[in-house]
């Protein structure tokens, strides 16, 4: 009988910690929405600005690229700039997660699961606005 109560107490402790982590993740998501990264390609001729939850905020294409009339080049540079911005955003997010966890790596797929949790919040808001 005592073992059952110890198990319940442990479960309660785990649930409390999960709630705390959930609150931290919500704060992290709000912070990541405010942070910005820029990906660039073609020597800065194409720049993509994103926030920390991987939402594209802006795109700048140097008018000289249009003058070259090379659609495929522009498309390739946009993709490269987006990929660079995503990589920077993921790095920024990983650093913020290290701050939350005190540098302790999260086990198994927990990091990925928490990242999906925060991404789902952004998608939900996008659907409300769009």
N, C-alpha and C positions, 0 to 999 in steps of 0.2 A: 504494500500500500504506500509506503514511504517513497519507493522508487517512482510510482505514478506521480506523486506530488512534485518530486524533483524534476521529472520530465515536463510537467505543466509549468513549473517555475522557469525552466530553461526555455520553453516555448514562448512564454511571456516576455522574457528578456530578449529573445531573438526578434519577436514582433516589434518590441519597442525600438530596437536598433534599426530594424527595417524602416520604421516610420521616420526615424531621425535621418537615415540615409535618403529616404524619399524626399524629405524636406530640403536636404542639402542638394539633391539632384534638381529639384525645382528651382532653387536659387541659382544653381550652376547654369541651368537652361536660360534663365532670365539674363544672367551675366553674359553668356555666350551670344545672345541676341544683340547685345550692345557692342561687342567686340568686332573688329573688322580685320580682314586679311585681303591682300591683293595678289592676284596671280598675273604674270605678264609673259608675253611671248613676242618673238620678232624684235628683240631689242627694245621692248617697251611700246611697240606700235599697237599692240592689243593689250588691254588691261581689263581684268574682271575683278570686281569687288564683291566679297561675300561676308556674311557674318559667321559667327561661330557655330551656328546650327545649320550651316551649309545652304543658306538661302542666298541666291544671287541678288545683289543690290544694284549693281551697275555694270555697264560695259562701255569701254572707250576704245574706239578704233581710229587710228590716225588716218586722216583723209587721203594721205598719199597712197595708202593701200587701195583705196577705191579707184584712184587715178590709174593704177596699174591694171585695173580691170581683170584681176585674177581671183575669181570667186573661190576656187579650190584652196588657194593660199590663205585667204581670209578665214575660210571654214577651219582649216587645219590650225591656224594660229589661235582662233577662238577656243577650240577644243583644248589646245595645249595650255592656254591661260586658265581655263576653267579647271583643268586637272591640277595645275600648280596651286591655284587658290584652295581647292579641296584638300590637297596634301598639307598646306599650311594650316588650314582650319582644323584638320584632324590632329595635327601636332599641338596646336593651341589647346584643343579640347583635352588631349592626353595629359598635357602639363597641368591643366586645371584639375583633372581627376587625381593626379599625383598629389596635388595640394590638399584635396579633400581627404584622401586616404593616408596622408602623411608619408607618401612614398612607398607604401606597402602595396605590392601588386595584388590585384583582385584575383581570386582563384578561378580557374576554368573559364567558362563562358560568362561569368558574372559581369565583367567589364562590357562585353558585347551586349548583354541583356539590358544593362543600365543605359547604354548608349541608345539602344532601340527605344527604351522607355522615354528618353528625352526627345528623340526624333519624333516619336508619335505625338508628343505634345505640340510640336511645331506643325505637324501635318494637320492636326485637328484645328489649329487656329487658321491655317491656310484655307481649309475647307469652309470655315465660318466666314472668312473675308471674301472668298472667291466664289 
